[in-house]
Amino acid sequence: MATPRARAAVPRRLDGAGAAPDPRPALAPWWAVRLLGETLLRLPDCRPYLGVLRVLAGWIVERARERGVPQDFGPWFWTALALPAEDRADLLRRLLVADGTGGDDRFLAAAGEFLVADARTAQPLLCAWFGDDRRLPALPAATVATAAQALLYTHREGHADTLVDALVADGHERADELLSTLAEEDPGAVCRGVARWAVDPRPARRVAAVAYGLRAAPYAASEADRELLRVAAATLLSRTADAALHGGALALLVRDPVSRGRYVEQAAARFAAVQDPQLTAAALGVALATHRGPVLDAYRRRLAAPGSQVGDVLRVLAEETAPAVAAPATAFAGELLRARPGTAGHVAAYAERRLARGGADAEVGALVRAAFRTGPPSVRAALAPLVAAPEEAPGAALRGELLEELLRDETHPDVLEALLVALVVRHDARPGAAPGERDGNAARLRSAVLRVGTVLARSPEGGRRLDRRLAELARSVPGFAAYALAWYDEDPGVWRALVGSGGLRTIEDVAAAGSRTASAGTPDAERVPSAWHS
């Protein structure tokens, strides 16, 4: 007869109280962790087990959300594995989001040590992280991608040249962001990169040489860096195969005072003939102080072509404050306005910038006076807001003179309506000012609106437009309805001739709605709505 198989011995408690708890279920995970960890650490090559390691990394990330990173598989474990740099970088990237979930060790620090140990190898591998936008619990505003940017930036010391090469090879938008930062903060590294890329047989590298050369040029303070850019630009300019890059190369050469005289004529001719996104009005404008004639002539010829960027040119000219350039620049704007009245809005913006920068009152005054005297209504309407600025605006004295001159002679309803709108919209109530000062501003606005409205209401068509426009301003400009209603109540006989019944109803409705929302502590709350103080 067969003997029954012997059962496993059941542990018994020494005190005779029955069977002791079986420790094996609790020991199983412990043995599994040590078996796996010790085995992997002793392998001379862990590549055959990359699949296992990726699964393990995923498990750690999931576990870390609630229980933290297990000490047995902390950063030390992953840096000790026998793996090529590429695989190690990929595993560290996967594990980075486990940081901040418990424990003192950080995978981010391990990634930094990995980068420092062999920057040339690690830099391109960390660039591959730029596409990973997972959030880092330890740094809620950061992602894996931004962590890679920070690591590369922080640990660039002594390896900046290999870093810019890695970034330009990667081509990701985050690589472009970091290169732009380096162009400003470490221009020498970018300038050296530009010199290398300009002679690279790969067309993409030569394109990068122009793009990042233009970004680094404003920050290239040393003569050595500027010489690198000059040589690179001249090299690109000499290559007929790189004709599309010649505009950027000329922009670099014109920016540099050493090479400007030799290349400014060529740059001016190209700007006048070609719409080049790299040889812009601003890029050519750096030569205004030293080569005013060729630059202004190039601007003039370029603006004669259809689709030209009038605003770009006038913005550049408005920045020139030197008298030797400011006067010809304003004369240029006047010529443009006479030849092309449709540019009046751009010319008005030019005049506004001039006054804001100061020191151009005489030239701007002559320009605006000539336009008010001889320009068509569309030009005068475009320039009217210039004289409607509050008393505290730059060039206030000139603006006041021009306003008086305009009001003395102007009768066209388009111009008067544009002036009325600008007066109300640009009025400065300045909530922070003292009440007396606010009252002064309101009194000036009342006087100007009354004068403009009186002239506008002389014709039936002008009266209708005035009534409609006042109603629109009451609806769209916070606080104006309360002001207008207060003016009407103070002197209804005067304002009844300007405001029709429809406009008055709109003003009353808007003012009433504003008074309902005014704070209880606001002086004259029933008249001045709190929205005005927003």
KADA-V672803 format. One line per field, one symbol per residue. burial: 1 if it has 16 or more other ideal C-beta (glycine too) atoms within 10 Angstrom, else 0. A space follows every 50 residues. Layout:
BEGIN
burial: ???
END
This chain:
BEGIN
burial: 00000000000000000000000000000000000110010000010010 00100110011011000011001110111010100011111111111111 11000111011101100010011111111101000101000111111110 11001100111111111101010111011001100111111111111100 00001111111111111011000011111101111110000100111111 11111100110011001101110001011110111111001101110110 01100001010111111101000011011101110110001011111111 11111000011011101100110010111111111111110001100110 11101110010110111111111100111000000001001100110110 11101110000111111011101100101111111111000000100111 0011011001100110010000001011111100
END
